[in-house]
Amino acid sequence: MNFQAILQQMMSIYQQWESAILVFAAVLGALVTGTVLRILLARVAARLHPVRHVWAHGLLSGASLPVQTLIWVLGIALAAEMLVQRGTVLSKDSLLAHGLAPTRTVLVILVAMWFLLRAVNQIQSNLLGRAQARGRELDPTAADAIGKLTKASIVITAILMVMQALGFSIAGLLAFGGMGGIAVGFAAQSLVANLLGGLTIFASRPFKVGEYIIIPGTDLMGGVEHIGWRATRLIGFDCKPFYVPNAMFNTQPVINHTRMTSRRIMEDIHLRYADIDAVPAILEAGRALLNTHPGIKHDFFAFNFSSCGGYSLKLSLYAFTVSTDYNDYMNVQEDVLLKLADIIRRQGARMTGPVSSVEMPQLQVPPSGAAPADVPAGLLTPQPLPPGLPPIA
């Protein structure tokens, strides 16, 4: 068999299996090309530093898997179009043939949405990392809000593009949405209220992730771990997480414990009534202590004789610490109270509590057998028993 016969035989086999060979080549080429591009993009992204190349690293890192998926989608769509054009497996009038182009468009839109979402997440992480590396304070709550708004815009745009690719009228959809929005709003009032509460938090920023908040009138207090669209996750002081609906922040006041400028010391010191003469010296020494103590704010403090209580004299201490750290606050308060106690002791006074003193008259003890001078003699003389009572044995 000569070369020409072999070539004719190969051409005959090719014509017989032409469709299968073309489809196999298209699918194999898509698989190989997609895998190679994914590996190439991943290696290039790995060489880029996420802090120095924020945007390039974010885009390339987000594009590795979506690009591979996009190549596979286009390769499979090309193979399907070959089958439709040749009419071997799919006819041009079949339902699958008519739906091939819209399906390809929808898949491309979804892959593009996937790429953009991955890129936004990576760029957001890179921006936070660059801010920490440069010693700058980037509000994670604001960054999270911008990221969520960006991703919501991407998803909404992709949904509208998909619906338009499937033949839906966007203008009619928007008109229907305006009428149906009222019904949806009534049906999901709590959900809408929580969404508006989340937007209020992102806009006004009464607190951010990492801060401790207190909701007065409730037992809710803890550190903010995550601010979502529906609820905010807090971690309590017992290390148990709980979730607060965002609608509560529109109606309830919030105390931001982290943003305090100082901590307050407010104590009452009680002295005996017998130490009233030492009060001026104690107050003078106590004010001098507060005015020179390094842990107390010197712009405002008070140490005064406030009232005469039912059992003691009350001195009121009111001051603010320089540090807001709880351990520093406790150490400063302990030091101030101990030094005030030492001042009171050095002035010859004593602190007291809710006690009462009974004053007894001083009786002179007479010699043995004699009655006291101020006691009537009849009290010491045995008296006869009333009639009718038996004698005491």
Secondary structure in CASP SS format (residue, H / E / C, confidence):
PFRMAT SS
TARGET T0000
AUTHOR 0000-0000-0000
METHOD secondary structure of the structure
MODEL  1
M C 1.00
N C 1.00
F H 1.00
Q H 1.00
A H 1.00
I H 1.00
L H 1.00
Q H 1.00
Q H 1.00
M H 1.00
M H 1.00
S H 1.00
I H 1.00
Y H 1.00
Q H 1.00
Q H 1.00
W C 1.00
E H 1.00
S H 1.00
A H 1.00
I H 1.00
L H 1.00
V H 1.00
F H 1.00
A H 1.00
A H 1.00
V H 1.00
L H 1.00
G H 1.00
A H 1.00
L H 1.00
V H 1.00
T H 1.00
G H 1.00
T H 1.00
V H 1.00
L H 1.00
R H 1.00
I H 1.00
L H 1.00
L H 1.00
A H 1.00
R H 1.00
V H 1.00
A H 1.00
A H 1.00
R H 1.00
L C 1.00
H C 1.00
P C 1.00
V C 1.00
R C 1.00
H C 1.00
V H 1.00
W H 1.00
A H 1.00
H H 1.00
G H 1.00
L H 1.00
L H 1.00
S H 1.00
G H 1.00
A H 1.00
S H 1.00
L H 1.00
P H 1.00
V H 1.00
Q H 1.00
T H 1.00
L H 1.00
I H 1.00
W H 1.00
V H 1.00
L H 1.00
G H 1.00
I H 1.00
A H 1.00
L H 1.00
A H 1.00
A H 1.00
E H 1.00
M H 1.00
L H 1.00
V H 1.00
Q H 1.00
R H 1.00
G C 1.00
T C 1.00
V C 1.00
L C 1.00
S C 1.00
K C 1.00
D C 1.00
S C 1.00
L H 1.00
L H 1.00
A H 1.00
H H 1.00
G C 1.00
L H 1.00
A H 1.00
P H 1.00
T H 1.00
R H 1.00
T H 1.00
V H 1.00
L H 1.00
V H 1.00
I H 1.00
L H 1.00
V H 1.00
A H 1.00
M H 1.00
W H 1.00
F H 1.00
L H 1.00
L H 1.00
R H 1.00
A H 1.00
V H 1.00
N H 1.00
Q H 1.00
I H 1.00
Q H 1.00
S H 1.00
N H 1.00
L H 1.00
L H 1.00
G H 1.00
R H 1.00
A H 1.00
Q H 1.00
A H 1.00
R C 1.00
G C 1.00
R C 1.00
E C 1.00
L C 1.00
D C 1.00
P H 1.00
T H 1.00
A H 1.00
A H 1.00
D H 1.00
A H 1.00
I H 1.00
G H 1.00
K H 1.00
L H 1.00
T H 1.00
K H 1.00
A H 1.00
S H 1.00
I H 1.00
V H 1.00
I H 1.00
T H 1.00
A H 1.00
I H 1.00
L H 1.00
M H 1.00
V H 1.00
M H 1.00
Q H 1.00
A H 1.00
L C 1.00
G C 1.00
F C 1.00
S C 1.00
I H 1.00
A H 1.00
G H 1.00
L H 1.00
L H 1.00
A H 1.00
F H 1.00
G H 1.00
G H 1.00
M H 1.00
G H 1.00
G H 1.00
I H 1.00
A H 1.00
V H 1.00
G H 1.00
F H 1.00
A H 1.00
A C 1.00
Q H 1.00
S H 1.00
L H 1.00
V H 1.00
A H 1.00
N H 1.00
L H 1.00
L H 1.00
G H 1.00
G H 1.00
L H 1.00
T H 1.00
I H 1.00
F H 1.00
A H 1.00
S H 1.00
R C 1.00
P C 1.00
F C 1.00
K C 1.00
V C 1.00
G C 1.00
E C 1.00
Y E 1.00
I E 1.00
I E 1.00
I C 1.00
P C 1.00
G C 1.00
T C 1.00
D C 1.00
L C 1.00
M E 1.00
G E 1.00
G E 1.00
V E 1.00
E E 1.00
H E 1.00
I E 1.00
G C 1.00
W C 1.00
R C 1.00
A E 1.00
T E 1.00
R E 1.00
L E 1.00
I E 1.00
G C 1.00
F C 1.00
D C 1.00
C C 1.00
K C 1.00
P E 1.00
F E 1.00
Y E 1.00
V E 1.00
P E 1.00
N C 1.00
A C 1.00
M H 1.00
F H 1.00
N H 1.00
T H 1.00
Q C 1.00
P C 1.00
V C 1.00
I E 1.00
N E 1.00
H C 1.00
T C 1.00
R C 1.00
M C 1.00
T C 1.00
S C 1.00
R C 1.00
R E 1.00
I E 1.00
M E 1.00
E E 1.00
D E 1.00
I E 1.00
H E 1.00
L E 1.00
R C 1.00
Y H 1.00
A H 1.00
D H 1.00
I H 1.00
D H 1.00
A H 1.00
V H 1.00
P H 1.00
A H 1.00
I H 1.00
L H 1.00
E H 1.00
A H 1.00
G H 1.00
R H 1.00
A H 1.00
L H 1.00
L H 1.00
N H 1.00
T H 1.00
H C 1.00
P C 1.00
G C 1.00
I E 1.00
K C 1.00
H C 1.00
D C 1.00
F C 1.00
F C 1.00
A E 1.00
F E 1.00
N E 1.00
F E 1.00
S E 1.00
S E 1.00
C E 1.00
G C 1.00
G C 1.00
Y C 1.00
S C 1.00
L E 1.00
K E 1.00
L E 1.00
S E 1.00
L E 1.00
Y E 1.00
A E 1.00
F E 1.00
T E 1.00
V C 1.00
S C 1.00
T C 1.00
D C 1.00
Y H 1.00
N H 1.00
D H 1.00
Y H 1.00
M H 1.00
N H 1.00
V H 1.00
Q H 1.00
E H 1.00
D H 1.00
V H 1.00
L H 1.00
L H 1.00
K H 1.00
L H 1.00
A H 1.00
D H 1.00
I H 1.00
I H 1.00
R H 1.00
R H 1.00
Q C 1.00
G C 1.00
A C 1.00
R C 1.00
M E 1.00
T C 1.00
G C 1.00
P C 1.00
V C 1.00
S C 1.00
S C 1.00
V C 1.00
E C 1.00
M C 1.00
P C 1.00
Q C 1.00
L C 1.00
Q C 1.00
V C 1.00
P C 1.00
P C 1.00
S C 1.00
G C 1.00
A C 1.00
A C 1.00
P C 1.00
A C 1.00
D C 1.00
V C 1.00
P C 1.00
A H 1.00
G H 1.00
L H 1.00
L H 1.00
T C 1.00
P C 1.00
Q C 1.00
P C 1.00
L C 1.00
P C 1.00
P C 1.00
G C 1.00
L C 1.00
P C 1.00
P C 1.00
I C 1.00
A C 1.00
END
